[in-house]
């Protein structure tokens, strides 16, 4: 509301393994935690009927909603909490953890975030550069970040629903 920078946003997303569809997401300014996972899970389960009202520029429908049978997670701290176990237990969702040191088990999620970085965020003002590139170029993303949270959410909804979902997924 004040126009002051809020910091670097984090994206938590739930991805369907078979279809590669984004079931739900959460964008927030706190580091990944049970809170961000819970918000993303709630969003994945909930109807997306709000989209046409809040983002009239979105052309397609987002029909992903409903109960998740199995939630497979990596070994990040945000997934290793009693709160997440309790929530999944209450929702009758089977919670499975990928084994450590087996990155090929989570290739779909890694590929999704690579796609977000390459196709959505790469050319945006305030993008965070890799550590090796930031040493070569004098670039401070906080000085170039000029997007409001509302604009980011609008852009992300358009990208998820009209671009990513409609694009050929590899």
C-alpha positions as a Python dict, from the first residue, in 0.01 Angstrom:
ca = {
    (1, 'X'): (0, 0, 0),
    (2, 'X'): (285, 239, 79),
    (3, 'X'): (489, 148, -229),
    (4, 'X'): (781, 36, -13),
    (5, 'X'): (963, -278, -126),
    (6, 'X'): (839, -584, 59),
    (7, 'X'): (1137, -800, -26),
    (8, 'X'): (1187, -1098, -250),
    (9, 'X'): (875, -1308, -306),
    (10, 'X'): (883, -1686, -274),
    (11, 'X'): (666, -1917, -483),
    (12, 'X'): (531, -2242, -341),
    (13, 'X'): (353, -2456, -600),
    (14, 'X'): (179, -2792, -619),
    (15, 'X'): (225, -2972, -947),
    (16, 'X'): (32, -3272, -1076),
    (17, 'X'): (286, -3540, -1166),
    (18, 'X'): (93, -3688, -1459),
    (19, 'X'): (-44, -3379, -1635),
    (20, 'X'): (225, -3131, -1517),
    (21, 'X'): (-62, -2889, -1434),
    (22, 'X'): (-19, -2643, -1156),
    (23, 'X'): (-284, -2736, -902),
    (24, 'X'): (-226, -2440, -676),
    (25, 'X'): (35, -2196, -555),
    (26, 'X'): (117, -1939, -294),
    (27, 'X'): (331, -1629, -335),
    (28, 'X'): (452, -1472, -13),
    (29, 'X'): (743, -1290, 139),
    (30, 'X'): (827, -1534, 415),
    (31, 'X'): (1079, -1809, 340),
    (32, 'X'): (936, -2154, 263),
    (33, 'X'): (762, -2293, 570),
    (34, 'X'): (460, -2493, 675),
    (35, 'X'): (258, -2172, 630),
    (36, 'X'): (348, -2137, 261),
    (37, 'X'): (286, -2508, 197),
    (38, 'X'): (-50, -2490, 376),
    (39, 'X'): (-154, -2188, 167),
    (40, 'X'): (-52, -2363, -156),
    (41, 'X'): (-233, -2682, -53),
    (42, 'X'): (-548, -2486, 34),
    (43, 'X'): (-529, -2307, -302),
    (44, 'X'): (-484, -2637, -486),
    (45, 'X'): (-790, -2790, -322),
    (46, 'X'): (-1010, -2480, -359),
    (47, 'X'): (-1217, -2371, -657),
    (48, 'X'): (-1049, -2120, -885),
    (49, 'X'): (-1377, -1938, -955),
    (50, 'X'): (-1224, -1615, -820),
    (51, 'X'): (-995, -1586, -1123),
    (52, 'X'): (-1243, -1433, -1370),
    (53, 'X'): (-1353, -1174, -1114),
    (54, 'X'): (-1007, -1068, -992),
    (55, 'X'): (-819, -1114, -1320),
    (56, 'X'): (-1060, -1047, -1611),
    (57, 'X'): (-766, -1046, -1856),
    (58, 'X'): (-726, -1424, -1803),
    (59, 'X'): (-883, -1594, -2103),
    (60, 'X'): (-903, -1962, -2003),
    (61, 'X'): (-1059, -2146, -1712),
    (62, 'X'): (-850, -2304, -1437),
    (63, 'X'): (-1036, -2622, -1356),
    (64, 'X'): (-783, -2776, -1117),
    (65, 'X'): (-937, -2823, -775),
    (66, 'X'): (-1041, -3094, -536),
    (67, 'X'): (-893, -3337, -292),
    (68, 'X'): (-539, -3454, -345),
    (69, 'X'): (-481, -3825, -287),
    (70, 'X'): (-104, -3822, -243),
    (71, 'X'): (129, -3532, -166),
    (72, 'X'): (489, -3618, -252),
    (73, 'X'): (749, -3382, -111),
    (74, 'X'): (1123, -3346, -110),
    (75, 'X'): (1317, -3326, 214),
    (76, 'X'): (1289, -2950, 259),
    (77, 'X'): (1227, -2834, 614),
    (78, 'X'): (889, -2690, 515),
    (79, 'X'): (769, -3045, 441),
    (80, 'X'): (908, -3205, 755),
    (81, 'X'): (671, -3073, 1018),
    (82, 'X'): (415, -3230, 1246),
    (83, 'X'): (172, -2958, 1135),
    (84, 'X'): (185, -3072, 771),
    (85, 'X'): (150, -3435, 879),
    (86, 'X'): (-154, -3344, 1092),
    (87, 'X'): (-313, -3138, 813),
    (88, 'X'): (-267, -3419, 559),
    (89, 'X'): (-399, -3668, 814),
    (90, 'X'): (-710, -3452, 872),
    (91, 'X'): (-765, -3422, 494),
    (92, 'X'): (-699, -3794, 436),
    (93, 'X'): (-404, -3711, 209),
    (94, 'X'): (-119, -3958, 198),
    (95, 'X'): (206, -3770, 263),
    (96, 'X'): (515, -3924, 105),
    (97, 'X'): (872, -3798, 123),
    (98, 'X'): (1119, -3857, -156),
    (99, 'X'): (1439, -4023, -39),
    (100, 'X'): (1737, -3798, 17),
    (101, 'X'): (2012, -3774, -244),
    (102, 'X'): (1778, -3885, -526),
    (103, 'X'): (1717, -3561, -722),
    (104, 'X'): (1573, -3749, -1020),
    (105, 'X'): (1263, -3820, -808),
    (106, 'X'): (1166, -3453, -824),
    (107, 'X'): (1256, -3369, -1183),
    (108, 'X'): (907, -3242, -1270),
    (109, 'X'): (909, -2983, -994),
    (110, 'X'): (1266, -2874, -1069),
    (111, 'X'): (1175, -2842, -1438),
    (112, 'X'): (867, -2637, -1350),
    (113, 'X'): (1068, -2386, -1147),
    (114, 'X'): (1329, -2372, -1426),
    (115, 'X'): (1044, -2292, -1668),
    (116, 'X'): (913, -2018, -1435),
    (117, 'X'): (1259, -1864, -1419),
    (118, 'X'): (1330, -1889, -1793),
    (119, 'X'): (992, -1807, -1944),
    (120, 'X'): (830, -1577, -1691),
    (121, 'X'): (1087, -1406, -1470),
    (122, 'X'): (1405, -1386, -1680),
    (123, 'X'): (1336, -1049, -1843),
    (124, 'X'): (1148, -886, -1554),
    (125, 'X'): (1295, -585, -1374),
    (126, 'X'): (1439, -688, -1039),
    (127, 'X'): (1513, -1047, -1141),
    (128, 'X'): (1768, -1216, -916),
    (129, 'X'): (2077, -1313, -1114),
    (130, 'X'): (2292, -1616, -1046),
    (131, 'X'): (2579, -1566, -804),
    (132, 'X'): (2848, -1591, -1074),
    (133, 'X'): (2674, -1339, -1301),
    (134, 'X'): (2604, -1096, -1019),
    (135, 'X'): (2980, -1080, -947),
    (136, 'X'): (3049, -970, -1306),
    (137, 'X'): (2760, -724, -1341),
    (138, 'X'): (2698, -452, -1085),
    (139, 'X'): (2326, -513, -1047),
    (140, 'X'): (2115, -479, -734),
    (141, 'X'): (1772, -641, -789),
    (142, 'X'): (1617, -449, -498),
    (143, 'X'): (1683, -122, -682),
    (144, 'X'): (1517, -250, -999),
    (145, 'X'): (1221, -436, -849),
    (146, 'X'): (929, -221, -952),
    (147, 'X'): (631, -454, -951),
    (148, 'X'): (351, -448, -698),
    (149, 'X'): (223, -768, -539),
    (150, 'X'): (-112, -722, -716),
    (151, 'X'): (64, -690, -1054),
    (152, 'X'): (281, -994, -979),
    (153, 'X'): (-26, -1202, -890),
    (154, 'X'): (-202, -1088, -1207),
    (155, 'X'): (99, -1172, -1425),
    (156, 'X'): (143, -1508, -1252),
    (157, 'X'): (-224, -1603, -1298),
    (158, 'X'): (-212, -1511, -1667),
    (159, 'X'): (109, -1708, -1712),
    (160, 'X'): (-14, -2018, -1524),
    (161, 'X'): (-358, -2032, -1688),
    (162, 'X'): (-314, -1892, -2038),
    (163, 'X'): (49, -1970, -2118),
    (164, 'X'): (201, -2251, -1911),
    (165, 'X'): (-114, -2464, -1899),
    (166, 'X'): (-169, -2422, -2274),
    (167, 'X'): (194, -2475, -2377),
    (168, 'X'): (343, -2808, -2470),
    (169, 'X'): (492, -2945, -2148),
    (170, 'X'): (811, -3145, -2176),
}
